[in-house]
């Protein structure tokens, strides 16, 4: 087997990967491709980030014998599915950062519920204004897209004693969630929810799943938290809903567009930054110091499953992403 | 027994209190005192807020036969101890809002750890700046003053998998905390802690307990959260520590001075509002819609214990508050 790890890596991480994989095949790194692009033709297994679309597309298009494609990221929505051969098994890195994303998501939920941002903002203006916190105990929380991340969120919310609702495609939950329903039932749940957390992958079925109609089903003072993908929500619909419903709160970590570089001016399509009822963070739910180390380890473990002839975790269905 | 409930109450709450207490004695309300102040001389039991110092002092000074004094608030540091007879049993309402304060405190901890405030502030300025979140799992958290509130904090933090340390006067904990030490040991713990949560009552022993020396023992990038009382911390020492240690974060819900009214300009003694490494909220950890209902119910239950001849909860030791 020829295994290509197409990532920017330090020497320690390369040694770690070689130690893990070299008894199962020949391991190649990004530098080997730069020296000789022709090796791509011979690759059986590829680990790549799905984030840099153009480069990823180029590498994949030339790896024509690929048997197994593993992404570093939990979401695979950026992959160029239309050029990946049907015989290539594709696995995401779902769950690799589930605990960390769950920690962050609960932080977002509590900031909004407790109005910490509004209270802090008042005092920064030297005004003693009291924005009354809301209590989590007894509130209704929906985890929309109950899976690896949702489970970790539920485990951490449990001792706060909310009523935990989940929906996912098959309506299959576990002991960590109070109620679980198939995705079709979501419209009957939305009017009851105090907090709605989006942890869905972005597929052709979930794109724009939160639109004007669904926003209007939610409580006037509900809080909508998105740590899935920006395009789960229709951007303009959310903007006008926030404008018209000052008691409604949105918490947005994932965006419809990204800047090329950090530290840049961010060009908003809609002026969300002028609204008091939104909390905005720049796609950091899955970031922490050395977060890549953990993602790499989890991805390598999954590649090992493939190399040993076991079934890898997080096999994704390309039909969910290919447009009809 | 003559029981005075000296609070502003609606008719429903008065009916509730009468139903609970009237078989144990004569129940009087604030209005009865306004009609005839002389009844104060005959009161055996008093429920009062400790917040409005001048009025509280006046009522207590005229209730010379008082056997049992119950406060509505969890903290009793505002009571005029020097005029309360030694034969009067004093009980705080500690624990009445412990669950809610715990929810809020974890919100404060997560905002600081995840840098949600900094990330939101950047995007509000239309700048895509990434402030990297920190992970709670594996971090060291100290609950300084482990008691009713500390326990509820620990229960809710447990699934985040931190190392939970507590100190309290006697060094006695429970199953919810990993390590517990007597208060004397705090100086050896401070250098290890990522998060330090103050849930101490303000007594003559705890006033100014966090000073320049103790701040200097803490990690350069530690987070100090105060939901106890403002005067636990020496205000100027904290201000200069924040100024000189930009990686250190303070989260302050309790203050050294309070404005007379909400919505007023708040006069800072030190310009904390100019610092990026502080999160400020206006003493709302124990506030929520109808929070007084719960405090009143808990206080009435404790008065019932006294009236039935049982030992009330939360008996406080006046010596802790009287200056030598």
Interface residues (C-beta under 8 A of the other chain):
Chain A: X99 X100 X103 X104 X106 X107 X108 X110 X111 X113 X114 X115 X116 X117 X119 X120 X122 X123 X124 X125 X126 X127 X128 X129 X130 X131 X132 X133 X134 X135 X136 X137 X155 X156 X158 X159 X160 X258 X259 X261 X262 X263 X264 X265 X266 X267 X268 X273 X279 X280 X281 X282 X284 X285 X287 X288 X289
Chain B: X99 X100 X103 X104 X106 X107 X108 X110 X111 X113 X114 X115 X116 X117 X119 X120 X122 X123 X124 X125 X126 X127 X128 X129 X130 X131 X132 X133 X134 X135 X136 X137 X155 X156 X158 X159 X160 X258 X259 X261 X262 X263 X264 X265 X266 X267 X268 X273 X279 X280 X281 X282 X284 X285 X287 X288 X289
